[in-house]
Amino acid sequence: MTAVSDFPHEIVVCMGSACFARGNVGSVQIIRNYLEDRGLADKVKVTGTLCQDSCKEGPNVCFDGTCLCKVDPSTLPDLLDERFGLK
């Protein structure tokens, strides 16, 4: 089992009701598939969290502590490419 501190990156997906309903219901799987396809799954911790108090700005996803609002799940692969320097 990998310890939390062994992950150099972290993605936190808000799963509060507003973000969940606006698209984050599928974001976790999109992110996991992206990481698996690129061999990054062992370098990124992916977690869900309850409401981040930015409901009107959702869906919200945080990458290494930087939170992005109004994230369209269909744009996640491009956002991840940018974050990991693959684009």
PyMOL Python script that loads the backbone (N, CA, C, O; Angstrom):
from pymol import cmd

cmd.read_pdbstr("""\
ATOM      1  N   MET A   1       0.848  -1.187   0.000  1.00  0.00           N
ATOM      2  CA  MET A   1       0.000   0.000   0.000  1.00  0.00           C
ATOM      3  C   MET A   1       0.885   1.239   0.000  1.00  0.00           C
ATOM      4  O   MET A   1       1.905   1.281   0.688  1.00  0.00           O
ATOM      5  N   THR A   2       0.496   2.241  -0.767  1.00  0.00           N
ATOM      6  CA  THR A   2       1.277   3.465  -0.882  1.00  0.00           C
ATOM      7  C   THR A   2       0.822   4.467   0.166  1.00  0.00           C
ATOM      8  O   THR A   2      -0.372   4.724   0.320  1.00  0.00           O
ATOM      9  N   ALA A   3       1.782   5.027   0.880  1.00  0.00           N
ATOM     10  CA  ALA A   3       1.464   6.040   1.881  1.00  0.00           C
ATOM     11  C   ALA A   3       1.092   7.342   1.186  1.00  0.00           C
ATOM     12  O   ALA A   3       1.564   7.613   0.082  1.00  0.00           O
ATOM     13  N   VAL A   4       0.245   8.152   1.828  1.00  0.00           N
ATOM     14  CA  VAL A   4      -0.195   9.415   1.258  1.00  0.00           C
ATOM     15  C   VAL A   4       0.993  10.278   0.871  1.00  0.00           C
ATOM     16  O   VAL A   4       0.967  10.909  -0.186  1.00  0.00           O
ATOM     17  N   SER A   5       2.028  10.325   1.688  1.00  0.00           N
ATOM     18  CA  SER A   5       3.179  11.189   1.414  1.00  0.00           C
ATOM     19  C   SER A   5       3.995  10.704   0.226  1.00  0.00           C
ATOM     20  O   SER A   5       4.854  11.438  -0.264  1.00  0.00           O
ATOM     21  N   ASP A   6       3.748   9.474  -0.255  1.00  0.00           N
ATOM     22  CA  ASP A   6       4.474   8.942  -1.401  1.00  0.00           C
ATOM     23  C   ASP A   6       3.952   9.480  -2.731  1.00  0.00           C
ATOM     24  O   ASP A   6       4.582   9.263  -3.766  1.00  0.00           O
ATOM     25  N   PHE A   7       2.828  10.170  -2.725  1.00  0.00           N
ATOM     26  CA  PHE A   7       2.260  10.716  -3.952  1.00  0.00           C
ATOM     27  C   PHE A   7       2.788  12.138  -4.169  1.00  0.00           C
ATOM     28  O   PHE A   7       2.586  13.004  -3.318  1.00  0.00           O
ATOM     29  N   PRO A   8       3.461  12.388  -5.298  1.00  0.00           N
ATOM     30  CA  PRO A   8       3.951  13.749  -5.542  1.00  0.00           C
ATOM     31  C   PRO A   8       2.843  14.725  -5.951  1.00  0.00           C
ATOM     32  O   PRO A   8       3.037  15.938  -5.871  1.00  0.00           O
ATOM     33  N   HIS A   9       1.681  14.215  -6.388  1.00  0.00           N
ATOM     34  CA  HIS A   9       0.577  15.076  -6.814  1.00  0.00           C
ATOM     35  C   HIS A   9      -0.716  14.625  -6.165  1.00  0.00           C
ATOM     36  O   HIS A   9      -0.871  13.466  -5.780  1.00  0.00           O
ATOM     37  N   GLU A  10      -1.652  15.579  -6.052  1.00  0.00           N
ATOM     38  CA  GLU A  10      -2.963  15.255  -5.499  1.00  0.00           C
ATOM     39  C   GLU A  10      -4.052  15.984  -6.279  1.00  0.00           C
ATOM     40  O   GLU A  10      -3.928  17.169  -6.588  1.00  0.00           O
ATOM     41  N   ILE A  11      -5.103  15.267  -6.586  1.00  0.00           N
ATOM     42  CA  ILE A  11      -6.294  15.842  -7.213  1.00  0.00           C
ATOM     43  C   ILE A  11      -7.455  15.587  -6.263  1.00  0.00           C
ATOM     44  O   ILE A  11      -7.706  14.452  -5.858  1.00  0.00           O
ATOM     45  N   VAL A  12      -8.161  16.663  -5.913  1.00  0.00           N
ATOM     46  CA  VAL A  12      -9.311  16.558  -5.020  1.00  0.00           C
ATOM     47  C   VAL A  12     -10.547  17.001  -5.796  1.00  0.00           C
ATOM     48  O   VAL A  12     -10.605  18.115  -6.315  1.00  0.00           O
ATOM     49  N   VAL A  13     -11.520  16.121  -5.865  1.00  0.00           N
ATOM     50  CA  VAL A  13     -12.756  16.371  -6.608  1.00  0.00           C
ATOM     51  C   VAL A  13     -13.877  16.630  -5.619  1.00  0.00           C
ATOM     52  O   VAL A  13     -14.155  15.798  -4.755  1.00  0.00           O
ATOM     53  N   CYS A  14     -14.520  17.785  -5.744  1.00  0.00           N
ATOM     54  CA  CYS A  14     -15.647  18.089  -4.861  1.00  0.00           C
ATOM     55  C   CYS A  14     -16.813  17.192  -5.245  1.00  0.00           C
ATOM     56  O   CYS A  14     -17.184  17.108  -6.416  1.00  0.00           O
ATOM     57  N   MET A  15     -17.385  16.525  -4.256  1.00  0.00           N
ATOM     58  CA  MET A  15     -18.521  15.645  -4.483  1.00  0.00           C
ATOM     59  C   MET A  15     -19.756  16.147  -3.735  1.00  0.00           C
ATOM     60  O   MET A  15     -20.701  15.395  -3.496  1.00  0.00           O
ATOM     61  N   GLY A  16     -19.731  17.442  -3.367  1.00  0.00           N
ATOM     62  CA  GLY A  16     -20.917  18.052  -2.777  1.00  0.00           C
ATOM     63  C   GLY A  16     -22.061  17.996  -3.782  1.00  0.00           C
ATOM     64  O   GLY A  16     -21.824  17.796  -4.973  1.00  0.00           O
ATOM     65  N   SER A  17     -23.278  18.166  -3.327  1.00  0.00           N
ATOM     66  CA  SER A  17     -24.435  17.927  -4.198  1.00  0.00           C
ATOM     67  C   SER A  17     -24.441  18.785  -5.459  1.00  0.00           C
ATOM     68  O   SER A  17     -24.790  18.284  -6.527  1.00  0.00           O
ATOM     69  N   ALA A  18     -24.068  20.055  -5.373  1.00  0.00           N
ATOM     70  CA  ALA A  18     -24.080  20.918  -6.561  1.00  0.00           C
ATOM     71  C   ALA A  18     -23.015  20.484  -7.566  1.00  0.00           C
ATOM     72  O   ALA A  18     -23.300  20.374  -8.758  1.00  0.00           O
ATOM     73  N   CYS A  19     -21.804  20.241  -7.101  1.00  0.00           N
ATOM     74  CA  CYS A  19     -20.731  19.812  -8.004  1.00  0.00           C
ATOM     75  C   CYS A  19     -21.020  18.426  -8.574  1.00  0.00           C
ATOM     76  O   CYS A  19     -20.770  18.166  -9.751  1.00  0.00           O
ATOM     77  N   PHE A  20     -21.536  17.562  -7.751  1.00  0.00           N
ATOM     78  CA  PHE A  20     -21.891  16.216  -8.183  1.00  0.00           C
ATOM     79  C   PHE A  20     -22.911  16.283  -9.322  1.00  0.00           C
ATOM     80  O   PHE A  20     -22.750  15.622 -10.348  1.00  0.00           O
ATOM     81  N   ALA A  21     -23.960  17.084  -9.132  1.00  0.00           N
ATOM     82  CA  ALA A  21     -25.023  17.199 -10.130  1.00  0.00           C
ATOM     83  C   ALA A  21     -24.563  17.903 -11.402  1.00  0.00           C
ATOM     84  O   ALA A  21     -25.105  17.655 -12.479  1.00  0.00           O
ATOM     85  N   ARG A  22     -23.567  18.779 -11.284  1.00  0.00           N
ATOM     86  CA  ARG A  22     -23.088  19.531 -12.450  1.00  0.00           C
ATOM     87  C   ARG A  22     -21.995  18.807 -13.238  1.00  0.00           C
ATOM     88  O   ARG A  22     -21.473  19.351 -14.212  1.00  0.00           O
ATOM     89  N   GLY A  23     -21.650  17.606 -12.831  1.00  0.00           N
ATOM     90  CA  GLY A  23     -20.707  16.856 -13.645  1.00  0.00           C
ATOM     91  C   GLY A  23     -19.623  16.097 -12.925  1.00  0.00           C
ATOM     92  O   GLY A  23     -19.010  15.201 -13.506  1.00  0.00           O
ATOM     93  N   ASN A  24     -19.369  16.428 -11.678  1.00  0.00           N
ATOM     94  CA  ASN A  24     -18.294  15.716 -10.981  1.00  0.00           C
ATOM     95  C   ASN A  24     -18.641  14.264 -10.689  1.00  0.00           C
ATOM     96  O   ASN A  24     -17.790  13.494 -10.244  1.00  0.00           O
ATOM     97  N   VAL A  25     -19.893  13.892 -10.938  1.00  0.00           N
ATOM     98  CA  VAL A  25     -20.274  12.489 -10.775  1.00  0.00           C
ATOM     99  C   VAL A  25     -19.400  11.610 -11.671  1.00  0.00           C
ATOM    100  O   VAL A  25     -19.098  10.474 -11.306  1.00  0.00           O
ATOM    101  N   GLY A  26     -18.990  12.113 -12.831  1.00  0.00           N
ATOM    102  CA  GLY A  26     -18.151  11.338 -13.741  1.00  0.00           C
ATOM    103  C   GLY A  26     -16.691  11.734 -13.748  1.00  0.00           C
ATOM    104  O   GLY A  26     -15.865  11.053 -14.355  1.00  0.00           O
ATOM    105  N   SER A  27     -16.365  12.824 -13.084  1.00  0.00           N
ATOM    106  CA  SER A  27     -14.990  13.338 -13.135  1.00  0.00           C
ATOM    107  C   SER A  27     -13.960  12.393 -12.534  1.00  0.00           C
ATOM    108  O   SER A  27     -12.859  12.262 -13.068  1.00  0.00           O
ATOM    109  N   VAL A  28     -14.297  11.739 -11.444  1.00  0.00           N
ATOM    110  CA  VAL A  28     -13.330  10.840 -10.801  1.00  0.00           C
ATOM    111  C   VAL A  28     -12.925   9.725 -11.756  1.00  0.00           C
ATOM    112  O   VAL A  28     -11.742   9.399 -11.861  1.00  0.00           O
ATOM    113  N   GLN A  29     -13.890   9.142 -12.449  1.00  0.00           N
ATOM    114  CA  GLN A  29     -13.564   8.064 -13.380  1.00  0.00           C
ATOM    115  C   GLN A  29     -12.760   8.584 -14.571  1.00  0.00           C
ATOM    116  O   GLN A  29     -11.841   7.909 -15.035  1.00  0.00           O
ATOM    117  N   ILE A  30     -13.090   9.763 -15.064  1.00  0.00           N
ATOM    118  CA  ILE A  30     -12.310  10.359 -16.157  1.00  0.00           C
ATOM    119  C   ILE A  30     -10.870  10.555 -15.721  1.00  0.00           C
ATOM    120  O   ILE A  30      -9.943  10.242 -16.468  1.00  0.00           O
ATOM    121  N   ILE A  31     -10.679  11.072 -14.512  1.00  0.00           N
ATOM    122  CA  ILE A  31      -9.330  11.309 -13.990  1.00  0.00           C
ATOM    123  C   ILE A  31      -8.590   9.991 -13.809  1.00  0.00           C
ATOM    124  O   ILE A  31      -7.433   9.871 -14.213  1.00  0.00           O
ATOM    125  N   ARG A  32      -9.234   9.016 -13.217  1.00  0.00           N
ATOM    126  CA  ARG A  32      -8.581   7.705 -13.011  1.00  0.00           C
ATOM    127  C   ARG A  32      -8.188   7.064 -14.335  1.00  0.00           C
ATOM    128  O   ARG A  32      -7.086   6.531 -14.458  1.00  0.00           O
ATOM    129  N   ASN A  33      -9.072   7.108 -15.327  1.00  0.00           N
ATOM    130  CA  ASN A  33      -8.753   6.556 -16.647  1.00  0.00           C
ATOM    131  C   ASN A  33      -7.572   7.286 -17.269  1.00  0.00           C
ATOM    132  O   ASN A  33      -6.677   6.656 -17.832  1.00  0.00           O
ATOM    133  N   TYR A  34      -7.566   8.600 -17.170  1.00  0.00           N
ATOM    134  CA  TYR A  34      -6.470   9.415 -17.700  1.00  0.00           C
ATOM    135  C   TYR A  34      -5.148   8.979 -17.067  1.00  0.00           C
ATOM    136  O   TYR A  34      -4.165   8.739 -17.768  1.00  0.00           O
ATOM    137  N   LEU A  35      -5.135   8.880 -15.751  1.00  0.00           N
ATOM    138  CA  LEU A  35      -3.904   8.526 -15.040  1.00  0.00           C
ATOM    139  C   LEU A  35      -3.433   7.119 -15.394  1.00  0.00           C
ATOM    140  O   LEU A  35      -2.241   6.896 -15.603  1.00  0.00           O
ATOM    141  N   GLU A  36      -4.357   6.179 -15.460  1.00  0.00           N
ATOM    142  CA  GLU A  36      -4.013   4.798 -15.826  1.00  0.00           C
ATOM    143  C   GLU A  36      -3.439   4.740 -17.235  1.00  0.00           C
ATOM    144  O   GLU A  36      -2.418   4.093 -17.469  1.00  0.00           O
ATOM    145  N   ASP A  37      -4.095   5.415 -18.172  1.00  0.00           N
ATOM    146  CA  ASP A  37      -3.668   5.390 -19.575  1.00  0.00           C
ATOM    147  C   ASP A  37      -2.272   5.963 -19.777  1.00  0.00           C
ATOM    148  O   ASP A  37      -1.586   5.600 -20.732  1.00  0.00           O
ATOM    149  N   ARG A  38      -1.849   6.850 -18.890  1.00  0.00           N
ATOM    150  CA  ARG A  38      -0.553   7.520 -19.040  1.00  0.00           C
ATOM    151  C   ARG A  38       0.493   7.036 -18.034  1.00  0.00           C
ATOM    152  O   ARG A  38       1.584   7.600 -17.945  1.00  0.00           O
ATOM    153  N   GLY A  39       0.156   5.997 -17.284  1.00  0.00           N
ATOM    154  CA  GLY A  39       1.090   5.448 -16.318  1.00  0.00           C
ATOM    155  C   GLY A  39       1.369   6.368 -15.143  1.00  0.00           C
ATOM    156  O   GLY A  39       2.456   6.327 -14.567  1.00  0.00           O
ATOM    157  N   LEU A  40       0.408   7.188 -14.788  1.00  0.00           N
ATOM    158  CA  LEU A  40       0.589   8.161 -13.703  1.00  0.00           C
ATOM    159  C   LEU A  40      -0.168   7.800 -12.429  1.00  0.00           C
ATOM    160  O   LEU A  40      -0.103   8.535 -11.444  1.00  0.00           O
ATOM    161  N   ALA A  41      -0.881   6.684 -12.437  1.00  0.00           N
ATOM    162  CA  ALA A  41      -1.746   6.353 -11.303  1.00  0.00           C
ATOM    163  C   ALA A  41      -0.991   6.240  -9.985  1.00  0.00           C
ATOM    164  O   ALA A  41      -1.560   6.524  -8.931  1.00  0.00           O
ATOM    165  N   ASP A  42       0.268   5.836 -10.018  1.00  0.00           N
ATOM    166  CA  ASP A  42       1.031   5.691  -8.787  1.00  0.00           C
ATOM    167  C   ASP A  42       1.714   6.991  -8.363  1.00  0.00           C
ATOM    168  O   ASP A  42       2.440   7.018  -7.369  1.00  0.00           O
ATOM    169  N   LYS A  43       1.479   8.067  -9.117  1.00  0.00           N
ATOM    170  CA  LYS A  43       2.087   9.359  -8.802  1.00  0.00           C
ATOM    171  C   LYS A  43       1.074  10.414  -8.360  1.00  0.00           C
ATOM    172  O   LYS A  43       1.445  11.521  -7.971  1.00  0.00           O
ATOM    173  N   VAL A  44      -0.202  10.058  -8.426  1.00  0.00           N
ATOM    174  CA  VAL A  44      -1.250  11.029  -8.131  1.00  0.00           C
ATOM    175  C   VAL A  44      -2.278  10.422  -7.192  1.00  0.00           C
ATOM    176  O   VAL A  44      -2.843   9.364  -7.470  1.00  0.00           O
ATOM    177  N   LYS A  45      -2.512  11.096  -6.089  1.00  0.00           N
ATOM    178  CA  LYS A  45      -3.568  10.687  -5.159  1.00  0.00           C
ATOM    179  C   LYS A  45      -4.845  11.388  -5.602  1.00  0.00           C
ATOM    180  O   LYS A  45      -4.869  12.611  -5.741  1.00  0.00           O
ATOM    181  N   VAL A  46      -5.900  10.620  -5.822  1.00  0.00           N
ATOM    182  CA  VAL A  46      -7.194  11.167  -6.217  1.00  0.00           C
ATOM    183  C   VAL A  46      -8.174  10.923  -5.077  1.00  0.00           C
ATOM    184  O   VAL A  46      -8.380   9.789  -4.644  1.00  0.00           O
ATOM    185  N   THR A  47      -8.768  12.004  -4.602  1.00  0.00           N
ATOM    186  CA  THR A  47      -9.740  11.882  -3.521  1.00  0.00           C
ATOM    187  C   THR A  47     -10.972  12.716  -3.828  1.00  0.00           C
ATOM    188  O   THR A  47     -10.928  13.651  -4.627  1.00  0.00           O
ATOM    189  N   GLY A  48     -12.054  12.366  -3.187  1.00  0.00           N
ATOM    190  CA  GLY A  48     -13.272  13.156  -3.236  1.00  0.00           C
ATOM    191  C   GLY A  48     -13.424  13.871  -1.911  1.00  0.00           C
ATOM    192  O   GLY A  48     -12.908  13.421  -0.888  1.00  0.00           O
ATOM    193  N   THR A  49     -14.115  14.959  -1.932  1.00  0.00           N
ATOM    194  CA  THR A  49     -14.359  15.713  -0.713  1.00  0.00           C
ATOM    195  C   THR A  49     -15.801  16.200  -0.717  1.00  0.00           C
ATOM    196  O   THR A  49     -16.434  16.287  -1.769  1.00  0.00           O
ATOM    197  N   LEU A  50     -16.305  16.511   0.448  1.00  0.00           N
ATOM    198  CA  LEU A  50     -17.630  17.099   0.523  1.00  0.00           C
ATOM    199  C   LEU A  50     -17.540  18.569   0.154  1.00  0.00           C
ATOM    200  O   LEU A  50     -16.472  19.041  -0.233  1.00  0.00           O
ATOM    201  N   CYS A  51     -18.599  19.273   0.261  1.00  0.00           N
ATOM    202  CA  CYS A  51     -18.709  20.652  -0.192  1.00  0.00           C
ATOM    203  C   CYS A  51     -17.495  21.499   0.178  1.00  0.00           C
ATOM    204  O   CYS A  51     -16.996  21.453   1.302  1.00  0.00           O
ATOM    205  N   GLN A  52     -17.036  22.275  -0.806  1.00  0.00           N
ATOM    206  CA  GLN A  52     -15.903  23.184  -0.610  1.00  0.00           C
ATOM    207  C   GLN A  52     -16.356  24.635  -0.500  1.00  0.00           C
ATOM    208  O   GLN A  52     -15.542  25.552  -0.614  1.00  0.00           O
ATOM    209  N   ASP A  53     -17.647  24.845  -0.279  1.00  0.00           N
ATOM    210  CA  ASP A  53     -18.239  26.172  -0.114  1.00  0.00           C
ATOM    211  C   ASP A  53     -18.080  27.073  -1.326  1.00  0.00           C
ATOM    212  O   ASP A  53     -18.008  28.293  -1.184  1.00  0.00           O
ATOM    213  N   SER A  54     -18.025  26.496  -2.500  1.00  0.00           N
ATOM    214  CA  SER A  54     -17.993  27.254  -3.753  1.00  0.00           C
ATOM    215  C   SER A  54     -19.044  26.680  -4.697  1.00  0.00           C
ATOM    216  O   SER A  54     -18.804  26.532  -5.896  1.00  0.00           O
ATOM    217  N   CYS A  55     -20.186  26.365  -4.152  1.00  0.00           N
ATOM    218  CA  CYS A  55     -21.228  25.653  -4.890  1.00  0.00           C
ATOM    219  C   CYS A  55     -21.645  26.368  -6.176  1.00  0.00           C
ATOM    220  O   CYS A  55     -21.845  25.724  -7.207  1.00  0.00           O
ATOM    221  N   LYS A  56     -21.775  27.674  -6.120  1.00  0.00           N
ATOM    222  CA  LYS A  56     -22.206  28.427  -7.302  1.00  0.00           C
ATOM    223  C   LYS A  56     -21.157  28.404  -8.403  1.00  0.00           C
ATOM    224  O   LYS A  56     -21.467  28.697  -9.558  1.00  0.00           O
ATOM    225  N   GLU A  57     -19.937  28.064  -8.066  1.00  0.00           N
ATOM    226  CA  GLU A  57     -18.842  28.037  -9.030  1.00  0.00           C
ATOM    227  C   GLU A  57     -18.541  26.633  -9.543  1.00  0.00           C
ATOM    228  O   GLU A  57     -17.643  26.458 -10.366  1.00  0.00           O
ATOM    229  N   GLY A  58     -19.285  25.624  -9.064  1.00  0.00           N
ATOM    230  CA  GLY A  58     -18.984  24.238  -9.389  1.00  0.00           C
ATOM    231  C   GLY A  58     -19.315  23.852 -10.811  1.00  0.00           C
ATOM    232  O   GLY A  58     -20.016  24.573 -11.521  1.00  0.00           O
ATOM    233  N   PRO A  59     -18.809  22.716 -11.215  1.00  0.00           N
ATOM    234  CA  PRO A  59     -18.055  21.727 -10.452  1.00  0.00           C
ATOM    235  C   PRO A  59     -16.613  22.161 -10.210  1.00  0.00           C
ATOM    236  O   PRO A  59     -15.975  22.771 -11.068  1.00  0.00           O
ATOM    237  N   ASN A  60     -16.120  21.831  -9.020  1.00  0.00           N
ATOM    238  CA  ASN A  60     -14.785  22.241  -8.580  1.00  0.00           C
ATOM    239  C   ASN A  60     -13.842  21.049  -8.471  1.00  0.00           C
ATOM    240  O   ASN A  60     -14.209  19.983  -7.977  1.00  0.00           O
ATOM    241  N   VAL A  61     -12.615  21.260  -8.946  1.00  0.00           N
ATOM    242  CA  VAL A  61     -11.566  20.244  -8.873  1.00  0.00           C
ATOM    243  C   VAL A  61     -10.279  20.964  -8.480  1.00  0.00           C
ATOM    244  O   VAL A  61      -9.954  22.010  -9.042  1.00  0.00           O
ATOM    245  N   CYS A  62      -9.551  20.411  -7.522  1.00  0.00           N
ATOM    246  CA  CYS A  62      -8.284  21.004  -7.080  1.00  0.00           C
ATOM    247  C   CYS A  62      -7.113  20.133  -7.529  1.00  0.00           C
ATOM    248  O   CYS A  62      -7.133  18.912  -7.368  1.00  0.00           O
ATOM    249  N   PHE A  63      -6.098  20.775  -8.091  1.00  0.00           N
ATOM    250  CA  PHE A  63      -4.877  20.114  -8.521  1.00  0.00           C
ATOM    251  C   PHE A  63      -3.728  20.639  -7.679  1.00  0.00           C
ATOM    252  O   PHE A  63      -3.381  21.816  -7.774  1.00  0.00           O
ATOM    253  N   ASP A  64      -3.139  19.794  -6.865  1.00  0.00           N
ATOM    254  CA  ASP A  64      -2.007  20.192  -6.022  1.00  0.00           C
ATOM    255  C   ASP A  64      -2.287  21.492  -5.267  1.00  0.00           C
ATOM    256  O   ASP A  64      -1.423  22.363  -5.171  1.00  0.00           O
ATOM    257  N   GLY A  65      -3.505  21.613  -4.732  1.00  0.00           N
ATOM    258  CA  GLY A  65      -3.859  22.764  -3.910  1.00  0.00           C
ATOM    259  C   GLY A  65      -4.432  23.945  -4.666  1.00  0.00           C
ATOM    260  O   GLY A  65      -4.925  24.886  -4.043  1.00  0.00           O
ATOM    261  N   THR A  66      -4.384  23.926  -5.990  1.00  0.00           N
ATOM    262  CA  THR A  66      -4.966  24.995  -6.793  1.00  0.00           C
ATOM    263  C   THR A  66      -6.350  24.565  -7.247  1.00  0.00           C
ATOM    264  O   THR A  66      -6.502  23.603  -7.999  1.00  0.00           O
ATOM    265  N   CYS A  67      -7.365  25.298  -6.774  1.00  0.00           N
ATOM    266  CA  CYS A  67      -8.736  24.907  -7.099  1.00  0.00           C
ATOM    267  C   CYS A  67      -9.220  25.600  -8.364  1.00  0.00           C
ATOM    268  O   CYS A  67      -9.044  26.804  -8.550  1.00  0.00           O
ATOM    269  N   LEU A  68      -9.830  24.805  -9.221  1.00  0.00           N
ATOM    270  CA  LEU A  68     -10.412  25.303 -10.459  1.00  0.00           C
ATOM    271  C   LEU A  68     -11.917  25.164 -10.359  1.00  0.00           C
ATOM    272  O   LEU A  68     -12.424  24.156  -9.868  1.00  0.00           O
ATOM    273  N   CYS A  69     -12.627  26.172 -10.824  1.00  0.00           N
ATOM    274  CA  CYS A  69     -14.079  26.183 -10.750  1.00  0.00           C
ATOM    275  C   CYS A  69     -14.677  26.024 -12.145  1.00  0.00           C
ATOM    276  O   CYS A  69     -14.021  26.270 -13.157  1.00  0.00           O
ATOM    277  N   LYS A  70     -15.929  25.610 -12.169  1.00  0.00           N
ATOM    278  CA  LYS A  70     -16.679  25.408 -13.409  1.00  0.00           C
ATOM    279  C   LYS A  70     -15.940  24.483 -14.369  1.00  0.00           C
ATOM    280  O   LYS A  70     -15.869  24.745 -15.570  1.00  0.00           O
ATOM    281  N   VAL A  71     -15.399  23.416 -13.834  1.00  0.00           N
ATOM    282  CA  VAL A  71     -14.650  22.451 -14.635  1.00  0.00           C
ATOM    283  C   VAL A  71     -15.619  21.534 -15.365  1.00  0.00           C
ATOM    284  O   VAL A  71     -16.351  20.764 -14.744  1.00  0.00           O
ATOM    285  N   ASP A  72     -15.614  21.624 -16.671  1.00  0.00           N
ATOM    286  CA  ASP A  72     -16.428  20.741 -17.502  1.00  0.00           C
ATOM    287  C   ASP A  72     -15.703  19.404 -17.580  1.00  0.00           C
ATOM    288  O   ASP A  72     -14.551  19.362 -18.014  1.00  0.00           O
ATOM    289  N   PRO A  73     -16.335  18.320 -17.176  1.00  0.00           N
ATOM    290  CA  PRO A  73     -15.655  17.024 -17.192  1.00  0.00           C
ATOM    291  C   PRO A  73     -15.035  16.674 -18.545  1.00  0.00           C
ATOM    292  O   PRO A  73     -14.016  15.986 -18.599  1.00  0.00           O
ATOM    293  N   SER A  74     -15.637  17.137 -19.626  1.00  0.00           N
ATOM    294  CA  SER A  74     -15.091  16.819 -20.949  1.00  0.00           C
ATOM    295  C   SER A  74     -13.748  17.497 -21.205  1.00  0.00           C
ATOM    296  O   SER A  74     -13.002  17.081 -22.092  1.00  0.00           O
ATOM    297  N   THR A  75     -13.436  18.537 -20.435  1.00  0.00           N
ATOM    298  CA  THR A  75     -12.157  19.235 -20.618  1.00  0.00           C
ATOM    299  C   THR A  75     -11.061  18.715 -19.679  1.00  0.00           C
ATOM    300  O   THR A  75      -9.914  19.153 -19.760  1.00  0.00           O
ATOM    301  N   LEU A  76     -11.413  17.790 -18.798  1.00  0.00           N
ATOM    302  CA  LEU A  76     -10.430  17.288 -17.820  1.00  0.00           C
ATOM    303  C   LEU A  76      -9.156  16.728 -18.464  1.00  0.00           C
ATOM    304  O   LEU A  76      -8.067  17.041 -17.984  1.00  0.00           O
ATOM    305  N   PRO A  77      -9.238  15.922 -19.520  1.00  0.00           N
ATOM    306  CA  PRO A  77      -7.983  15.428 -20.112  1.00  0.00           C
ATOM    307  C   PRO A  77      -7.047  16.560 -20.542  1.00  0.00           C
ATOM    308  O   PRO A  77      -5.837  16.471 -20.330  1.00  0.00           O
ATOM    309  N   ASP A  78      -7.587  17.612 -21.138  1.00  0.00           N
ATOM    310  CA  ASP A  78      -6.749  18.745 -21.544  1.00  0.00           C
ATOM    311  C   ASP A  78      -6.175  19.475 -20.333  1.00  0.00           C
ATOM    312  O   ASP A  78      -5.004  19.856 -20.333  1.00  0.00           O
ATOM    313  N   LEU A  79      -6.997  19.669 -19.302  1.00  0.00           N
ATOM    314  CA  LEU A  79      -6.513  20.317 -18.078  1.00  0.00           C
ATOM    315  C   LEU A  79      -5.396  19.491 -17.441  1.00  0.00           C
ATOM    316  O   LEU A  79      -4.393  20.041 -16.987  1.00  0.00           O
ATOM    317  N   LEU A  80      -5.572  18.180 -17.409  1.00  0.00           N
ATOM    318  CA  LEU A  80      -4.549  17.314 -16.834  1.00  0.00           C
ATOM    319  C   LEU A  80      -3.276  17.313 -17.669  1.00  0.00           C
ATOM    320  O   LEU A  80      -2.174  17.290 -17.121  1.00  0.00           O
ATOM    321  N   ASP A  81      -3.418  17.339 -18.993  1.00  0.00           N
ATOM    322  CA  ASP A  81      -2.236  17.457 -19.857  1.00  0.00           C
ATOM    323  C   ASP A  81      -1.442  18.712 -19.509  1.00  0.00           C
ATOM    324  O   ASP A  81      -0.217  18.674 -19.399  1.00  0.00           O
ATOM    325  N   GLU A  82      -2.159  19.832 -19.337  1.00  0.00           N
ATOM    326  CA  GLU A  82      -1.492  21.093 -18.982  1.00  0.00           C
ATOM    327  C   GLU A  82      -0.805  20.982 -17.627  1.00  0.00           C
ATOM    328  O   GLU A  82       0.347  21.392 -17.479  1.00  0.00           O
ATOM    329  N   ARG A  83      -1.507  20.430 -16.635  1.00  0.00           N
ATOM    330  CA  ARG A  83      -0.955  20.315 -15.278  1.00  0.00           C
ATOM    331  C   ARG A  83       0.285  19.426 -15.212  1.00  0.00           C
ATOM    332  O   ARG A  83       1.213  19.690 -14.449  1.00  0.00           O
ATOM    333  N   PHE A  84       0.283  18.388 -16.010  1.00  0.00           N
ATOM    334  CA  PHE A  84       1.410  17.452 -15.982  1.00  0.00           C
ATOM    335  C   PHE A  84       2.432  17.728 -17.072  1.00  0.00           C
ATOM    336  O   PHE A  84       3.350  16.936 -17.284  1.00  0.00           O
ATOM    337  N   GLY A  85       2.272  18.863 -17.771  1.00  0.00           N
ATOM    338  CA  GLY A  85       3.237  19.250 -18.792  1.00  0.00           C
ATOM    339  C   GLY A  85       3.276  18.324 -19.993  1.00  0.00           C
ATOM    340  O   GLY A  85       4.323  18.151 -20.618  1.00  0.00           O
ATOM    341  N   LEU A  86       2.140  17.730 -20.316  1.00  0.00           N
ATOM    342  CA  LEU A  86       2.072  16.804 -21.450  1.00  0.00           C
ATOM    343  C   LEU A  86       1.508  17.459 -22.698  1.00  0.00           C
ATOM    344  O   LEU A  86       1.290  16.795 -23.711  1.00  0.00           O
ATOM    345  N   LYS A  87       1.274  18.750 -22.625  1.00  0.00           N
ATOM    346  CA  LYS A  87       0.698  19.464 -23.763  1.00  0.00           C
ATOM    347  C   LYS A  87       1.487  20.702 -24.048  1.00  0.00           C
ATOM    348  O   LYS A  87       1.160  21.443 -24.975  1.00  0.00           O
TER     349      LYS A  87
END
""", "prot")
cmd.dss("prot")
cmd.show_as("cartoon", "prot")
cmd.util.cbc("prot")
cmd.orient("prot")
